[in-house]
Amino acid sequence: MRRLLRRAERLGESGEIPVSALVLDTKGRCIGYGSNRRESASDPLGHAELVALRQASLILGDWRLNQCTLIVTLEPCPMCAGALVQARVGQVIYGAHDPKRGGLGSTIDLSKHSSSHHHMKVVGGVMESEASALLGRWFRQRRQHSAGTVAVRSQRD
């Protein structure tokens, strides 16, 4: 998680929401890495979890990731949680809870939903204070930058 948070911090400096994910195989080897790419790729599906899942599936040559573990710095949204269920990921470990859009317990829990054909182990809150602080700093800076841009425009008008 610590390594993912360092990568996420660097990602935030590029303008993307600082979220990173990786997929580990049964031997603990990284077989998929992803970071948010929504802004840089103009891709609404460019979530870190989806990028990591695609890479892991390509490496394994199988879409079923039953024995794999996904680790991510922020609780997956419902879209990503649904993809994790579809990929049959064995375990998900995440850092910060997402009280607005969390899909694995905070707003809805798709890992335990009655419609889920697959149930995975979910561990949330790993290094949560660090993960939450990183996201909080990024969003504060983004809001301050946006407010500064609006103020400059207002002065010109």
Buried (B, 14 or more C-beta within 10 A) or exposed (E): BEEBBEBBBEBBEEEBBBBBBBBBBEEEEBBBBBBBBBEEEEEEEBBBBBBBBBBBBEBBEEEBBEBBBBBBBBBBBBBBBBBBBBBBBBBBBBBBBBEEBBBBBBBBBBBEBEEBEBEBEBEBBBBBEBBBEBBEEBEEEEEEEEEEEEEEEEEEE
